[in-house]
Amino acid sequence: MPRTPRRIGAAVVAAAAVSLASTPPVLAASQACDTRVNNTHAKLMECITLEGVREHQAAFQQIANENDGNRAAGTSGYDASVDYVVDRMEKAGYNVTLDEFPFTYVAAATLRQTAPVTATYETGPYTGTGYGTVSAAVTAVDINLVPPRASTSGCEASDFVGFPAGNIALMQRGTCPFGVKAANAQAAGASGVIIFNQGDTPLREALIVGTLVPSVVTIPVVGASFANGVALSQPGSTAYINVPAPVQTTQVNVIAESRWGNPANVVMAGAHLDSVQAGPGINDNGSGSAALLETAEQMSKVRPVNAVRFAWWGAEEAGLIGSTQYVAGLSEQEQDRIALYLNFDMVGSPNHVFFIYDGDDSDTVGAPAGPEGSAQIEKTFEAYFDSQGEPYKGTDFSGRSDYGPFIAVGIPSGGLFTGAEGVKTAEEAAIWGGTAGAQYDPCYHLACDTYANNNNHALDVNSDAIGYSVLQYAMNSSDVNGLSGKGNFPVAQPSGGPAGLPTSEQGGLHDHEHPLETL
């Protein structure tokens, strides 16, 4: 590591022992799984259970319930999630560190109408806004609600003749830059600004949030949808606006590394731990975090050939900040020691498709192929799904998740995904079931991403796939980088699949079990 991360003693989170009233009882792991070494695929996948993964998701839900409904980076909910993972990994016997990185926390903005009706509206701050809290009467400025709703609202200083100083200026999108509207409102004495969408086309109905640059504005400026703008324009309307100022702080990634294995050939597997501020994030990404945690616990007694490094990333939802800072902090030598990276972000979407990241760009969609070795990782996942009779489909390395920083420095990568805001096609529904024309995850980035926002079959299959791939590469990365482990063990190469695991004489396994022969 480029620096010694601060080691913090983790508090035991009570949520781990709490059964949520709204969830089914968690089944205890069998005594056999608690005591044996799960050093073959068959053993490991028997012990990686849906109930075990759901237990961790229930803990994340309880944490969110106790911390303002979310687990976003910079909040107490994220801190409690970190404590939970650290506690479980330390008890499982891993070397656990907290990898610190600087983080700018921006709390969610609030827009609430307080008269003549009471309602809270979806909103967001404009880039370049001022900060603060305002409660005042709302004054509409030259808005046009009559079709076709051509609008020059707030574009001229003359629009504000007679504007009551201290009121909130309500303006409509159209004609001039947002910054001009906001600057004119501030010059007229407005205490805050709401700019709502124009409503002249169906594409201009939803919440609008833009940028005020190059204008210099010191009052809070937030956005609104066309419908909410209409509501706020009622006579006698008053509103409350809050745009919190950014807070410079420190956040952490949780890194848990095996006590055994070649440190010069590290297999990494990661999932982001944070949610968005809108909700608890139990699919995004409590699913990947929980499945990775279950895998790590069930592999705790395995002595891998290669060092295994599990990572729970912070501030992914703020722009892949935790993983980006982690990779940037590695020296070239430390990057070279990472044989490969596996990413698991959203693996239990309710309206799922089994997506595998397209390491070889055989789909010829979007980004090019991943770094050399990524194609082989894709084949490893394909071999698993084939062995289970589960159909799968490629998905592009779009850079939207934590594999992005690893690919950027040439580390072979791969992973699984069950879909986010994308819409399931009729062809996909015919293969995987579910609802054509609906999002893969209808609760993506919303408050309803709770423990109930889940597909048990998708989560169960993908949890086993995670265990399969991590154990495979923990013992043998020869298909990716030519290294079969300490001692350069010979490997079997099943037709169409990855290199086999070493036998007990070669790497500490029993029964001469090989990955594709034991499923």
C-alpha positions, -999 to +999 in steps of 0.1 A: +000+000+000+013+035-007+004+046+029-006+029+061-043+033+065-056+043+099-068+013+118-100+020+137-115-004+162-150-012+149-181-011+171-203-041+169-235-030+152-266-041+170-284-045+136-265-077+129-284-094+157-317-077+151-344-094+131-364-069+112-401-071+118-408-069+081-383-096+071-385-133+072-365-150+100-328-155+092-317-192+091-286-200+110-257-214+090-252-251+094-226-264+119-207-280+090-203-246+073-192-230+105-163-254+110-151-268+077-127-254+052-147-245+021-118-251-003-137-264-033-164-248-054-190-274-043-183-269-006-182-231-008-214-227-028-232-251-004-223-226+024-229-194+006-266-192+012-294-168+002-303-166+039-268-156+048-267-128+022-302-116+033-290-115+069-264-089+059-290-069+038-313-069+068-285-054+089-280-027+063-317-020+063-317-017+101-288+007+099-306+029+074-338+028+096-317+041+125-299+068+105-323+090+086-332+063+060-300+061+041-263+049+042-248+076+020-211+085+023-206+113+048-235+102+070-239+082+102-256+055+082-224+050+062-203+050+093-225+023+109-222+002+077-184+004+079-185-007+115-207-036+106-184-049+078-153-043+099-167-062+128-177-092+106-144-093+088-123-090+120-143-118+136-137-139+104-099-135+108-090-111+080-065-083+082-088-053+081-078-017+075-097+015+068-083+033+037-089+070+042-096+095+014-107+131+014-144+137+006-167+167+001-200+160+016-230+178+003-263+171+021-295+169+000-313+202-007-349+206+004-378+224-013-411+224+007-442+244-001-458+256+032-489+274+019-516+273+006-508+236+006-481+216+024-459+194+002-422+184-002-410+184-038-381+166-055-353+191-060-316+197-062-292+227-060-280+244-091-242+243-096-228+276-085-256+282-059-253+300-027-261+281+006-284+286+034-320+283+046-349+305+034-386+306+045-405+333+026-434+341+003-431+330-033-433+355-061-437+343-097-416+363-121-431+366-157-439+329-160-462+316-187-483+285-179-504+287-211-494+264-240-471+266-258-455+282-227-429+304-244-409+319-215-385+347-210-390+345-172-363+364-153-342+372-184-346+410-180-340+432-150-374+448-159-391+415-150-385+423-114-401+458-112-421+458-080-406+425-067-409+424-029-374+422-014-369+391+007-393+369-013-384+338-031-383+343-069-401+316-089-389+315-125-395+293-155-369+278-177-365+294-212-347+318-235-317+329-213-291+311-191-301+300-156-273+321-143-288+353-158-322+346-142-306+339-107-283+370-109-313+392-118-333+378-089-305+384-065-300+420-077-338+425-071-334+415-035-347+379-037-338+357-007-338+325-028-346+312-062-367+283-076-363+277-114-388+251-127-389+233-160-406+250-189-433+224-197-433+233-234-425+197-245-428+163-227-390+164-224-393+196-204-417+184-177-394+167-151-372+183-124-346+206-139-313+213-122-285+231-141-255+254-137-253+291-129-218+296-140-204+322-149-229+342-127-219+348-091-248+340-069-248+339-031-285+331-024-298+294-026-310+283-060-329+251-065-348+233-093-383+220-096-405+201-122-430+220-143-459+205-122-443+216-090-436+250-104-473+254-112-482+244-076-457+269-062-472+297-084-505+297-066-516+330-050-505+331-013-478+305-018-449+303+007-420+279+007-390+266+026-356+261+008-325+246+024-292+242+005-266+230+029-230+241+024-204+214+015-184+199+043-148+188+039-144+155+056-126+121+055-143+089+044-130+053+042-129+022+021-129-011+041-101-034+030-100-070+043-071-092+032-065-129+037-037-139+061-024-164+036-016-163-001+011-149-024+012-111-018+028-106-052-003-120-069-034-104-053-069-112-063-093-083-055-131-084-053-151-053-044-185-037-040-195-002-030-209+001+005-226+035+003-262+043-008-276+074-023-291+100+001-326+092-012-328+057+004-312+027+022-297+012-010-304-024-002-301-035-039-277-006-048-255-018-034-265-037-003-268-067-026-232-067-038-218-057-004-238-085+013-229-112-012-192-102-010-194-103+028-210-137+028-184-150+004-155-137+025-169-152+057-174-186+041-139-185+027-123-175+061-108-208+068-094-213+032-057-209+027-056-194-008-026-197-031-030-160-040-037-133-015-073-123-016-082-087-009-119-078-004-129-041-007-161-023+003-158+011-014-170+044-001-185+073-020-192+054-052-225+072-055-206+105-054-185+096-085-164+065-077-144+085-053-133+058-029-120+033-055-105+061-076-085+074-047-075+039-037-061+030-071-044+065-075-027+059-042-010+027-054+025+027-068+031+011-101+046-019-084+016-022-061-008-020-091+013-047-109+008-070-079-030-070-084-037-099-107-073-089-114-103-071-100-139-084-097-168-060-092-202-067-079-227-038-080-264-045-080-268-083-082-304-088-070-325-064-091-362-072-090-367-072-128-333-087-134-312-099-163-280-118-156-254-095-171-217-103-173-192-075-181-181-078-217-143-082-212-136-091-248-160-065-264-176-093-283-209-074-281-192-044-299-212-020-278-198+012-262-164+009-246-136-013-260-124-045-245-110-045-210-073-049-202-057-081-213-071-109-191-106-094-189-119-117-216-108-147-195-126-134-165-158-131-186-153-167-197-150-178-160-184-163-152-199-177-184-186-212-174-204-209-141-237-198-156-234-225-182-229-251-155-261-239-138-281-238-169-287-200-165-288-177-195-266-146-194-259-115-215-230-092-219-230-056-206-206-028-215-177-016-195-193+018-193-171+030-164-201+036-141-189+014-113-158+008-093-141-014-119-134+019-138-103+030-120-088-005-122-094-007-160-079+027-164-045+015-151-046-018-171-057-042-144-078-071-158-114-067-146-148-083-147-180-086-127-217-091-126-248-068-128-285-073-128-295-039-142-304-004-128-325+022-146-323+005-179-356-009-193-361-046-199-369-055-235-395-080-246-368-104-257-352-102-223-385-108-205-390-139-227-357-153-214-355-141-178-392-134-170-402-102-154-419-072-170-410-059-204-410-021-206-401-017-169-368-008-153-346-036-142-347-019-108-379+002-104-365+016-071-331+026-085-318+055-064-352+059-047-364+056-011-381+023-020-347+005-025-354-014+007-350-050+019-382-058-001-366-045-034-351-078-043-353-109-065-343-139-045-334-161-075-311-134-090-294-128-057-290-165-049-275-173-083-252-143-083-240-149-048-228-184-058-212-169-089-193-145-067-180-173-045-172-194-075-151-167-092-133-155-060-123-190-050-113-199-086-088-170-088-078-173-052-063-206-061-053-201-098-050-170-119-032-186-148-059-180-174-056-142-166-019-137-160-002-170-165+004-176-128-011-207-112+002-199-078+032-205-056+054-232-071+040-227-106+015-256-101+003-274-133-033-268-140-061-285-159-079-266-186-115-279-189-129-274-224-145-239-227-137-229-192-111-215-169-080-232-155-087-258-128-081-254-091-049-271-079-053-304-060-045-309-023-009-318-032-005-285-051-025-259-032-042-272-001-074-286-016-090-320-010-107-347-030-090-336-063-120-315-071-118-292-101-141-262-108-162-273-137-163-310-127-178-304-092-207-281-100 
